[in-house]
């Protein structure tokens, strides 16, 4: 490693530790720990949402996908972006008006049952763990490549750092690490895109003409179909992307860090612009890497294409830009996994321990201790799983997390806000149907079974040909909610009216928040 | 917490004509737009998987699939701002409803 690279890594690690130290002095209550005291401004939270969202999978993964498969890689950008409209139109405000720390808080605003809370916590933890393992395995492989250290020590390094942020700085530190990282990531991406465009005399038409002959694929590179050849599977994957975001626990948690629905709304607008601009720029990252690094060099560094963006930085900006981009990628991974630990810990400590086991009878001090213990538990479990998952193809874990979020969490969120007849039984069945059907369908999919040894986890024929089952499991989640509701006579319209008034008007936000 | 206002009678607000009207207006707006953008979004993979019409060149070597995608970006930003301007109007109406309710309580 060059001295510049070492300095950049140390600078980023140092900066984030200073933030953590500063945040730790402002973290004394559970509200501080989980939601940064609910005091983030709209633009701050918007940047932090972008930070949570622009994971290494977005930055390194999409750039690599576009570099290797052209338009097909860009599907992810579209799905992730349009997903914000679902969040904005359907979820953000009611969630902010009803919730406190977690998704389960929002559902139990209507159904005061530990069964509902437990199920919601369970689905959140499952999603967080899948997402975390994918991030950590990706991180391990990347850090291994960047710093030249063994995989296991790379995972331990990232795992240790993220635990420090969460443990000492809670949501305040995690948010600020996200904000800074989002700015650095945007800066790096803008610089690389500018350099790519400069190569084409700032003419996009020239760039497209060049790309139509630059790769083995020829003109097909500029059209979909290089990677996704099964139409139903493509559609299913895009359903998971667009509906999954609205059910991801670490994104949902971000709406509790602001003081009211207006601020929640403004933060989504900020995030939509930042993330949208970023995803436009992924075209330049991907095309640039395909044109100036080349498929062979990209695949040689990492078969999935994850090194495309850093290699492009090196090709265009030399060691300084390469080191900068690598350091930013490192910060990206740290920040995203820290956000995930927090959302897993909130489900474990607040929902399962605080509300179900202790029935809400916990002092402020106990809550903070529980939150920290929960963080350590989530961190340790995910690190252990990631250490064992090194050889696993992890790309499907991320799409599985999106699929479970769309199938298990989104139906129950929508029914809780908009369906009068919905009841406790319906909430539990909706979540379990979505969660279990997604898991089973993936377990029998080509991700897990392949007739050729080494291509999937097991050798054999998959029962279904869908790599992402959202197109089946999301309707099942919605259907499960309807059937579960109608099978139970229970209904409490008075409670629904209260939830409806709160969600629609934001009245008594002081009562439900802090 | 910490406010000394009397407990809110949610049933009473839910029964108010102005509240019912606001909820209806909001739901019609939210779900109409949601259906529109989901259809626009899902149409892309449907068109690219089962037809070739977006594979043709539109401007220079840029094919229609990129133009459609650019449209989805513009749509997302546009609808995000439409939402905020609409929500500000709804906020004002919600505030009036709360005031109406509070006058009724006194």
Interface residues (C-beta under 8 A of the other chain):
Chain A: X71 X74 X75 X78 X79 X81 X82 X84 X85 X86 X88 X89 X90 X93 X204 X205 X208 X209 X211 X212 X219 X222 X223 X224 X225 X228 X231 X232 X234 X235 X238 X239 X242 X262 X265 X266 X268 X269 X272 X273 X276 X279 X280 X418 X494 X497 X498 X500 X501 X502 X504 X505 X506 X507 X508 X510 X511 X514
Chain B: X1 X2 X3 X8 X10 X11 X13 X14 X19 X22 X23 X26 X27 X30 X33 X34 X37 X38 X41 X42 X44 X45 X46 X48 X49 X50 X54 X55 X59 X60 X61 X62 X63 X65 X66 X69 X72 X73 X75 X76 X77 X79 X80 X81 X83 X84 X87 X91 X94 X97 X98
